[in-house]
Amino acid sequence: MTVTSPAGFAAAGVTCGLKKSGNKDLAIVQNLGPLKAAAAVFTSNRCKANPILWSQQVIADGVVDAIVLNSGGANCYTGPQGFQVTHSTAEAVAEALGTSAGDVLVCSTGIIGEQLPLEKLQLGVSLAAGELGQSRASALEGGMDAAEAIMTTDSKPKTVVIAGGGQGESVEAEAASAYSIGGMAKGAGMLAPGLATMLVVLTTDAQLTPAQLDTALRAATRVTFDRLDSDGCMSTNDQVTLMASGASGVVPDVAEFTDRLTEACASLALQLQADAEGASHDIAITVLSAASEDDAVAVGRSVARNNLFKAAIFGNDANWGRVLAAVGTTSAAFDPYNIDVSFNGVRVCQGGQPDQPRDLVDLSPRAVDIVIDLKSGPAQATIWTNDLTHDYVHENSAYSS
């Protein structure tokens, strides 16, 4: 269940000494074709890491042969030397795979402001390239190795496979229309929106053009990764990449493909939420009856980023006043005294007044559902976040030590 599940892809994850732990720290995902189409979305943080600057140039023509990803260092704010390391890493992949450096995406994750050792990256590329192109069983294992190699503070790898097509009047017709989408992701903190979040690689064996991939990817990330707001902090290295091999020979309906891609992205986003650093509650904030989708997103995000609300959830306190206080900081259209708020199915506020006792709310389960009814229109949206815990503060206070 990973990036090598769709036909036409190989992957590897190896150890090259970038991490003090000695765990896997470099991965390559190769598109074996026959199609080499790709699309990507990047962080909108103005402070972008060298791999982002490089990959934005590579993706411009929609052709990608491979992507190389390392953990153990962000290669951000490392000056011309750092950009040359990115360039040289792409060149090493290109030489090993017989392609052009201009068709190799690069991703890095880790601590900002520290140089990555080029010799270790080159060793990792050599080792990973040597493991590519093995048997199909080895390819599936290589996909899991790659998912492990991109982990930083993650407690486990995040992967997904979604089947697409497969509709027809006979078994043969269904098989002829079937394709799949695979994916892997890393991220356990600094999850906040900006076109894309964290590092994600998605693959498909469907036949689609770069323009179609770009449209589908932006539609999918808009309602999944862009609405995962774990701690309100946006990384300098966030990238989501989608590659198509065309190996299935299937040309899917673009709308149907977008639906399946959105399903894959949603699965990965929720896996990232569930592994957020130190979190004890996974919170879904659904805003109903908003005047516009933008209003619904703004309200949900304001609540998701409110530390008093997040601390209350950590303490199992259904403090709905903190929800309304956060809603009131937005410019969304609503009557402040005609809002309903529910915690885990218990409506604790109706029309801006107390409703059922907050003591009826059970916040002991990990999953928490907050519903806010603005009574102002037909739109709605859901934002996913986590509570604010002692463990989160402790883990991030010692991140670079």
Buried (B, 14 or more C-beta within 10 A) or exposed (E): BBBBBBBBBBBBBBBBBBBEEEBBBBBBBBBBBEBBBBBBBBBEBEEBBBBBBBBBEBBEEBBBBBBBBBBBBBBBEBEEEBBEBBBBBBBBBBBBBEBEBBBBBBBBBBEBEBEBBBEBBBBBBBBBBEBBBBEEEBBBBBBBBBBBBBBBBBEEBBBBBBEBBBEEEEEEEEEBBBBBBBBBBBBBBBBBBBBBBBBBBBBBBBBBBBEBBBBBBBBBBBBBBBBBBBBBEBBBBBBBBBBBBBBBBBBBEBEBBBBBBBBBBBBBBBBBBBBBBBBBBBBBBBBBBBBBBEBBBBBBBBBBBBEEBBBBBBEBBBBBBBBBBBBEEBEBEBEEEBBBBBBBEBBBBBEEEEBBEBEEBEBEEEEBBBBBBBEBBEBBBBBBBBBBBEEBEEBBEEEEE
